[in-house]
Amino acid sequence: MDITNYTGLALAFLGGGLAAGLCCVGSAKGTGMTGEAASGLLAEDPEQFSKCLILQVIPGTQGLYGIVAWFFVLLQIGVFGGKGMSTLSVTQGLSFFAACTPIMFGGWLSAIAQGRVAAASINVISKKPDDWSKGIILCIIVEFYAILSLLATILMLLNIGKLV
């Protein structure tokens, strides 16, 4: 295996790693914002904990989507196959990297945006506790775009797997 084959594998690993890493960073930021907002409400009204918890968990799903993309990359390059990893050209490695970009950026940025929506929804709970489901619906609208990003990444990764 020459250096270009290592470069292809490195690019594939980098794409999967950044997909997982950026999605987790976005989820940490989003859940953190929501947790900060929830802390203020819970100091005044501890009975709202379960509603706040649900809203805080929602921006964390993008981290899971990044892990799914990372897993698909590892699966496609043969990490789990028992036969050894595939030899990848630089072009193939770049294809894996490019396939990860939808969830890499879509998951990262939507998690932060969803955290903002969830934090704002905590404010709704503080004024009208019975309207907390409206906040969930607003969060789901942002979630839809993270799901589309994951779908785009998975479809591209599955088609690259046919070429390797």
N, C-alpha and C positions, 0 to 999 in steps of 0.2 A: 504494500500500500504506500503510494507516494504522498507527498505533502498536499497535493490538490485534493486527494481523497479525504484526507483529514480536514481540509478546509470545508469541503461539502458537508461532512458530518458536523463540524463545528457550527456552520451556519444553520443547519437543521436544529441542533441543540439550542443555539442562541434564540431562534424563533420561538421554539416551544418554551424555553426558559423565560423569555421576555413576556410571552403571553400569560404565563402563570404569575410571574412577578408583578407585572404592571396591573393585572386584574386584582391581585391581592393588595397591592398598595392602594388602589382606588377604593376597594372595599374597606380597608382599614380607615381610610380618610372618611368615607361615607358613614360607616358605623360609628366612628368617633364623633363626627358632627352631631349625629342623632343622639348619641349617648350624652353629649354635653347639654343638648336641649332638654333631654329627658330628666337629667339630674336636677335642673331647676324646677321642673314641674313636680318631680317626686319629693322634693324638699317641702313643698306646699301640700301635695295631695298623694300620699303613698299608695292609695288604692288604685291609682292609674298605672301601676307597674306593668301588668300584663299587656296593656295596650301599647305602652311605650316600648316594651321588649319586642313585640311583633314588628313595630315600625323600625326598630334598630336593626333587626336581623335582615330585613329586606335588602339593604344595599350590600350585604355580605354575599349575596348569591353570585355576583360577578366574579368573585375570587374562585368560586367553584367552577364557573365556566372556563376560567383560565386554566385550571387544573385539568379539566376535561380535554382542552385543546393540547396541553402538554402531554397528556396520556396518549392521545391519538398520534402525535408526532413520534413518541417512543415506540408505539405499536407499529407504525408504518415503517420505521427504519430498522426494525427487527430486534429491539432491545429485549423484548419478552419472548421472542420466538425460539430461543434455545439453539439456533443455528449461527449465532453471531450477527453483528450489525451489518447492514447493507453497506456496500461501497458506494459513496455518493460523489458525483462530480460537483464542481462548484455551481454549475447551473441547477442541478437537482437540489443542492443545499439552499440556494437562493429561492427556489420554488417553495420549499418548506417554509423558509423565513417569510416569504410574501404571503403564503396561505395563512400564516398566523397573524398578519397585521390587522385584519378586521376585528378579531376579539382582543388583540393586544391594545388597540386604541379604543375600540367600541366598549369593551369591558371596563377599561381604566376610567375613561371619561364619564360613562354612564353611571358608574358606581358613585362617583363624586356628585354628579347631578342628582342622583336618586337620594343621596344623603342629605342634600339641601332640601329636597321635597319632603323627605321624612322628618327632618328637623322642623320645617314649617308646619308639618302636620301635628307635631307635638304641641305647637302653639294653638292649633285648633282644639286639641283635646283639653288644653287648659281653660278654654272658654266654653266649649260645648262638648263634654265627654262622650255624648251619644253619637257625635258625628265622626268618630275616629275611623269608621270604615271608608269615609270619603277620602281620607288621607291615604289609605291603602290603595284605593283606585287610582289616585294621582301617581303613586309610586309605581303601580303596575304599568302605567303608560310609558314610563321611562324604561322599565324592565324589558318591554317589548323590543326595544332597539338593541339591548344587550343580547337578547335571544336571537335576533336577526344576525348580529355580528358572529355569534357562535355558530349559527347555521352556515353562514358563508364560509367560515374557517373549516368546519367539518367537511362540507362538500368539496372544497378545494383539496383538503388533505386526503380524502378518499380517492380522488382522481389522480393525485400525485402518486399514491401508493401503487397504482396500476403501471406507472412508468418505472418504478424502482425495481 
